[in-house]
Amino acid sequence: MFTQVWQLFTSTLAAFFGVQSDKNRHRDFGDNESPIPFIIMGIVMAILLVLGLFFIVSQVTS
């Protein structure tokens, strides 16, 4: 279970930065896997990025 979540996280993180390899893309979507977990992980990561940036800016400006 943890390895699947870790693989989902690393694949989403690589795609976030645009460095996802073709091999990993085929591993993730080659067996007609659902994109829903990747979409949810992407949304969560985007929210964490915005919250992190908000926290950093609020600390710098205070």
Sequence and secondary structure as in RCSB ss.txt:
>XXXX:A:sequence
MFTQVWQLFTSTLAAFFGVQSDKNRHRDFGDNESPIPFIIMGIVMAILLVLGLFFIVSQVTS
>XXXX:A:secstr
 HHHHHHHHHHHHHHHHT   HHHHHHHHTT   SHHHHHHHHHHHHHHHHHHHHHHHHHH 
